[in-house]
Amino acid sequence: MNHLNAQRGLVNLFTSDSFRLLCLLEELQANTRDGKRVRESQEEIAELFHVSKGKLNPLMQSLVASGCIQKYRARSGYTVTPLGMQVVSHIAELDNIEDGKVAE
């Protein structure tokens, strides 16, 4: 039964809007003189994520609260934190294991 619960946890994680948004933000990061950051506005991110800004805002807030992203400066974008990068990396590793692409 614990195995079944673990599988459900992975399914929820892989299908969560928060994780998909984190992946999008990681992809959107661009190099700046101050390091990598997401330059797009919330309106632009909502459009790219195919949701309304009203749906996007709580997702962004949850990612900030979890420490996966942080505001770069007021009104000037976000950065994906090292924790956020680790989450994306670890889920990609799990996805590879599930697909049978385990590195040896």
N, C-alpha and C positions, 0 to 999 in steps of 0.2 A: 504494500500500500504506500509506503514512503516513496518508492520509485515512481509510482503513478503521480503522487503529489509533486515530486521534483520535476517530472515531465510537464505537468500543468504550469508550474512556475516558469519553466523555460519558454513554453508557448506564450504565456502572458508577456514575458519579457521581450521576446522576438516580435510580438505584434503590438507592443505598446506604442502609442503615439509619442510619448516622451522619448523613447529610444530612437524612433525613426526621425524625430526632430533633432535629436543630438547628432545623429549621423549626417543629416543635412547641414547642420551648422558646422560640423567638422569639415565637410566638403567645401563649404562656402568661405572658409577662412582664407584670407589673402595675406601675403607678406607686406608689412609696412615697416617704416623705420623704427617703430616701437615694438615690433614683433608681429605675430599672426593675430588677426582679428577678423570678425565678420563685419563687413561694412554696410550690408544691406539693412534697411529700416525694417521695423516690425511689419509694416504694410507689405513690403517686398517679400519678406520671409513668408508671411501668410499666403501670398499669392503663389510663391514657389511650392509651398507645402499643401496648397489646395484647401485651405481652411479660411474662415473669417478671422479678422483680428481679435474678435471676442473669444474665439476658441483658442487662438494661439497664445494670448496673454497668460492664462493660467498654466499652460504647458511651459512657457518660458520661465514663469515664476517658480514652478516646481523644479526646473533644472538649476535655477539660481540657488534655491533653498537646499538642493542636494549637493551643491558644490561642483557640479559638472560644468557650469558656465558661470561667467561673471560679467557684469557690465564693464565695458572698457572705460567709458566716460559717459556722463549724462548725455543722452541723445546722440551718441556717436558709435554705437555698436556693442558687440559682445566678443568675449574670447572664450574658447573652449579650454578649460583648465586641464592640468595634467591628469586629474581624476577623471574628467570627461573623456580624455584621450584613452586612458586605461580601460574605461568601460567599453568604448567602441572596439578597442583592440581585443579585449577578452571575449566579447560576444562574437567577434569575427573568428577567433580561435575555436569557440564552441560550435559555430556554424560549420567550420571546416571539419571538426570531429564528426559532426552529425552527417556531413556529406562524404565521409570516408577519406578526407584529404589530410590525414594526420602527418605532420612533419616528423621524420625519424632522425 
